[in-house]
Amino acid sequence: MQALIQRVTRAEVRINKQIHGAIGPGLLILLCAEAGDSQTQADTLLNKILKLRIFSDAAGKMNLSVQETGGGLLIVSQFTLAADTRKGNRPSFTRAATPAQGRELYEYFVAAARRLHPAVATGEFGADMAVELVNDGPVTIPLHIPAPDACQD
């Protein structure tokens, strides 16, 4: 399972030009389930995100987590993070989980995030979404928790 984390001052996701989810300061999480992923990878990834010390403390040092700052989480499904661009110019998405598996893991991740964190907003799995954000820093961090049987390229 993988995610692209962006520290933001604000972020929102629109579906059909209507705001579906929005946060102020916090993390925009672009989330991708890959073939072979399970709830174990989702739990590991979420725990890493919640504890990741990428917010500034009083001294201006990146030393605080989103849980310590009380920032929001905006979780958006994005299967294109699984793109394989090694051959040709058209990406392959064979590494992505099937739509049914992806939806199940996305919904599991969101439910787990809501149990562990007070401010969670979302996109909608499979929808055509427009994401708007103001990246803070900018701080953008890729995270990857591979399935145990995933081959490493």
BALOBA-1460 file (C-alpha; in Angstrom, 3 decimals):
// residues 153
<rec num="1" residu="m" x="0.000" y="0.000" z="0.000"/>
<rec num="2" residu="q" x="1.296" y="3.412" z="-0.730"/>
<rec num="3" residu="a" x="0.499" y="7.024" z="-0.050"/>
<rec num="4" residu="l" x="1.738" y="10.415" z="-1.088"/>
<rec num="5" residu="i" x="1.532" y="12.703" z="1.947"/>
<rec num="6" residu="q" x="1.408" y="16.458" z="1.554"/>
<rec num="7" residu="r" x="1.559" y="18.829" z="4.506"/>
<rec num="8" residu="v" x="-1.019" y="21.516" z="3.745"/>
<rec num="9" residu="t" x="-2.354" y="24.750" z="5.140"/>
<rec num="10" residu="r" x="-5.680" y="23.777" z="3.537"/>
<rec num="11" residu="a" x="-7.023" y="21.213" z="1.078"/>
<rec num="12" residu="e" x="-10.345" y="20.272" z="-0.453"/>
<rec num="13" residu="v" x="-11.757" y="17.733" z="-2.851"/>
<rec num="14" residu="r" x="-14.642" y="18.537" z="-5.168"/>
<rec num="15" residu="i" x="-16.964" y="16.139" z="-6.953"/>
<rec num="16" residu="n" x="-19.238" y="17.624" z="-9.632"/>
<rec num="17" residu="k" x="-17.973" y="21.078" z="-8.588"/>
<rec num="18" residu="q" x="-19.291" y="20.571" z="-5.038"/>
<rec num="19" residu="i" x="-16.988" y="20.365" z="-2.021"/>
<rec num="20" residu="h" x="-17.049" y="16.783" z="-0.773"/>
<rec num="21" residu="g" x="-14.309" y="17.057" z="1.858"/>
<rec num="22" residu="a" x="-12.080" y="19.836" z="3.177"/>
<rec num="23" residu="i" x="-9.510" y="20.460" z="5.905"/>
<rec num="24" residu="g" x="-7.486" y="23.366" z="7.209"/>
<rec num="25" residu="p" x="-3.894" y="22.698" z="8.312"/>
<rec num="26" residu="g" x="-3.005" y="19.011" z="8.196"/>
<rec num="27" residu="l" x="-2.224" y="16.257" z="5.725"/>
<rec num="28" residu="l" x="-3.572" y="15.474" z="2.285"/>
<rec num="29" residu="i" x="-3.183" y="11.712" z="1.837"/>
<rec num="30" residu="l" x="-3.325" y="10.342" z="-1.694"/>
<rec num="31" residu="l" x="-3.872" y="6.630" z="-1.062"/>
<rec num="32" residu="c" x="-3.295" y="3.615" z="-3.297"/>
<rec num="33" residu="a" x="-3.983" y="-0.031" z="-2.563"/>
<rec num="34" residu="e" x="-1.832" y="-2.449" z="-4.525"/>
<rec num="35" residu="a" x="-2.357" y="-6.071" z="-5.489"/>
<rec num="36" residu="g" x="-1.664" y="-8.290" z="-2.478"/>
<rec num="37" residu="d" x="-2.288" y="-5.570" z="0.107"/>
<rec num="38" residu="s" x="-4.334" y="-6.316" z="3.207"/>
<rec num="39" residu="q" x="-5.562" y="-4.568" z="6.319"/>
<rec num="40" residu="t" x="-2.104" y="-5.185" z="7.799"/>
<rec num="41" residu="q" x="-0.507" y="-2.831" z="5.264"/>
<rec num="42" residu="a" x="-3.301" y="-0.293" z="5.780"/>
<rec num="43" residu="d" x="-2.807" y="-0.323" z="9.566"/>
<rec num="44" residu="t" x="0.976" y="-0.013" z="9.250"/>
<rec num="45" residu="l" x="0.684" y="2.865" z="6.779"/>
<rec num="46" residu="l" x="-1.896" y="4.736" z="8.864"/>
<rec num="47" residu="n" x="0.150" y="4.395" z="12.051"/>
<rec num="48" residu="k" x="3.227" y="5.694" z="10.217"/>
<rec num="49" residu="i" x="1.290" y="8.683" z="8.868"/>
<rec num="50" residu="l" x="-0.210" y="9.592" z="12.246"/>
<rec num="51" residu="k" x="3.198" y="9.484" z="13.957"/>
<rec num="52" residu="l" x="5.261" y="11.073" z="11.175"/>
<rec num="53" residu="r" x="6.979" y="14.119" z="12.692"/>
<rec num="54" residu="i" x="6.725" y="16.640" z="9.862"/>
<rec num="55" residu="f" x="5.114" y="19.644" z="11.563"/>
<rec num="56" residu="s" x="7.152" y="22.436" z="13.100"/>
<rec num="57" residu="d" x="7.587" y="22.783" z="16.839"/>
<rec num="58" residu="a" x="8.073" y="26.130" z="18.647"/>
<rec num="59" residu="a" x="11.705" y="26.218" z="17.488"/>
<rec num="60" residu="g" x="10.710" y="25.749" z="13.833"/>
<rec num="61" residu="k" x="12.072" y="22.191" z="13.704"/>
<rec num="62" residu="m" x="10.020" y="19.409" z="12.092"/>
<rec num="63" residu="n" x="9.323" y="17.569" z="15.312"/>
<rec num="64" residu="l" x="5.526" y="17.204" z="15.693"/>
<rec num="65" residu="s" x="3.017" y="14.732" z="14.273"/>
<rec num="66" residu="v" x="-0.429" y="15.522" z="12.888"/>
<rec num="67" residu="q" x="-1.876" y="14.026" z="16.062"/>
<rec num="68" residu="e" x="0.174" y="16.406" z="18.214"/>
<rec num="69" residu="t" x="-0.873" y="19.440" z="16.170"/>
<rec num="70" residu="g" x="-4.528" y="18.434" z="15.857"/>
<rec num="71" residu="g" x="-4.406" y="18.914" z="12.091"/>
<rec num="72" residu="g" x="-6.900" y="17.357" z="9.721"/>
<rec num="73" residu="l" x="-6.572" y="14.426" z="7.346"/>
<rec num="74" residu="l" x="-8.018" y="14.552" z="3.837"/>
<rec num="75" residu="i" x="-7.884" y="11.020" z="2.415"/>
<rec num="76" residu="v" x="-8.286" y="10.663" z="-1.361"/>
<rec num="77" residu="s" x="-8.071" y="7.392" z="-3.283"/>
<rec num="78" residu="q" x="-5.580" y="7.501" z="-6.145"/>
<rec num="79" residu="f" x="-4.843" y="4.253" z="-7.945"/>
<rec num="80" residu="t" x="-2.493" y="6.039" z="-10.344"/>
<rec num="81" residu="l" x="0.214" y="5.940" z="-7.658"/>
<rec num="82" residu="a" x="0.633" y="2.306" z="-8.731"/>
<rec num="83" residu="a" x="1.642" y="3.384" z="-12.242"/>
<rec num="84" residu="d" x="4.437" y="1.403" z="-13.861"/>
<rec num="85" residu="t" x="6.209" y="3.627" z="-16.391"/>
<rec num="86" residu="r" x="9.258" y="1.468" z="-17.047"/>
<rec num="87" residu="k" x="8.186" y="0.556" z="-20.590"/>
<rec num="88" residu="g" x="6.846" y="2.871" z="-23.239"/>
<rec num="89" residu="n" x="4.935" y="6.062" z="-22.650"/>
<rec num="90" residu="r" x="1.600" y="4.714" z="-21.475"/>
<rec num="91" residu="p" x="1.525" y="3.795" z="-17.785"/>
<rec num="92" residu="s" x="0.453" y="0.329" z="-16.738"/>
<rec num="93" residu="f" x="-1.670" y="-0.029" z="-13.616"/>
<rec num="94" residu="t" x="-1.350" y="-3.785" z="-13.149"/>
<rec num="95" residu="r" x="0.229" y="-3.211" z="-9.717"/>
<rec num="96" residu="a" x="-2.964" y="-1.567" z="-8.430"/>
<rec num="97" residu="a" x="-5.486" y="-3.588" z="-6.461"/>
<rec num="98" residu="t" x="-8.686" y="-4.524" z="-8.285"/>
<rec num="99" residu="p" x="-11.432" y="-1.912" z="-7.899"/>
<rec num="100" residu="a" x="-13.269" y="-4.103" z="-5.356"/>
<rec num="101" residu="q" x="-10.108" y="-4.702" z="-3.313"/>
<rec num="102" residu="g" x="-9.109" y="-1.048" z="-3.600"/>
<rec num="103" residu="r" x="-12.509" y="0.144" z="-2.375"/>
<rec num="104" residu="e" x="-12.461" y="-2.302" z="0.545"/>
<rec num="105" residu="l" x="-8.996" y="-1.190" z="1.688"/>
<rec num="106" residu="y" x="-9.753" y="2.500" z="1.149"/>
<rec num="107" residu="e" x="-12.917" y="2.236" z="3.251"/>
<rec num="108" residu="y" x="-11.052" y="0.246" z="5.905"/>
<rec num="109" residu="f" x="-8.258" y="2.884" z="6.004"/>
<rec num="110" residu="v" x="-10.788" y="5.735" z="6.341"/>
<rec num="111" residu="a" x="-12.708" y="3.942" z="9.116"/>
<rec num="112" residu="a" x="-9.463" y="3.231" z="10.992"/>
<rec num="113" residu="a" x="-8.365" y="6.868" z="10.579"/>
<rec num="114" residu="r" x="-11.695" y="8.053" z="11.996"/>
<rec num="115" residu="r" x="-11.253" y="5.804" z="15.036"/>
<rec num="116" residu="l" x="-7.755" y="7.134" z="15.706"/>
<rec num="117" residu="h" x="-7.947" y="10.794" z="14.649"/>
<rec num="118" residu="p" x="-10.642" y="13.410" z="15.325"/>
<rec num="119" residu="a" x="-10.588" y="15.336" z="12.011"/>
<rec num="120" residu="v" x="-10.925" y="13.189" z="8.880"/>
<rec num="121" residu="a" x="-12.402" y="14.220" z="5.527"/>
<rec num="122" residu="t" x="-12.461" y="12.160" z="2.338"/>
<rec num="123" residu="g" x="-12.944" y="12.037" z="-1.346"/>
<rec num="124" residu="e" x="-15.114" y="9.332" z="-2.901"/>
<rec num="125" residu="f" x="-13.602" y="6.097" z="-4.145"/>
<rec num="126" residu="g" x="-13.739" y="5.860" z="-7.936"/>
<rec num="127" residu="a" x="-15.171" y="9.341" z="-8.452"/>
<rec num="128" residu="d" x="-13.769" y="11.954" z="-10.808"/>
<rec num="129" residu="m" x="-12.397" y="14.424" z="-8.276"/>
<rec num="130" residu="a" x="-10.713" y="17.803" z="-8.330"/>
<rec num="131" residu="v" x="-8.248" y="18.256" z="-5.481"/>
<rec num="132" residu="e" x="-7.113" y="21.716" z="-4.459"/>
<rec num="133" residu="l" x="-4.395" y="22.279" z="-1.894"/>
<rec num="134" residu="v" x="-1.908" y="24.741" z="-0.539"/>
<rec num="135" residu="n" x="1.236" y="22.722" z="0.154"/>
<rec num="136" residu="d" x="2.933" y="23.909" z="3.334"/>
<rec num="137" residu="g" x="6.709" y="24.011" z="3.081"/>
<rec num="138" residu="p" x="6.398" y="22.424" z="0.569"/>
<rec num="139" residu="v" x="6.535" y="19.076" z="2.343"/>
<rec num="140" residu="t" x="5.641" y="16.054" z="0.208"/>
<rec num="141" residu="i" x="6.585" y="12.554" z="1.326"/>
<rec num="142" residu="p" x="5.999" y="9.221" z="-0.432"/>
<rec num="143" residu="l" x="5.337" y="6.223" z="1.810"/>
<rec num="144" residu="h" x="5.211" y="2.586" z="0.693"/>
<rec num="145" residu="i" x="4.312" y="-0.428" z="2.803"/>
<rec num="146" residu="p" x="4.729" y="-3.433" z="0.494"/>
<rec num="147" residu="a" x="2.680" y="-6.596" z="0.830"/>
<rec num="148" residu="p" x="4.805" y="-9.434" z="2.245"/>
<rec num="149" residu="d" x="4.813" y="-11.316" z="-1.055"/>
<rec num="150" residu="a" x="5.337" y="-8.264" z="-3.268"/>
<rec num="151" residu="c" x="8.333" y="-8.476" z="-5.527"/>
<rec num="152" residu="q" x="10.721" y="-5.556" z="-5.210"/>
<rec num="153" residu="d" x="11.734" y="-4.065" z="-8.555"/>
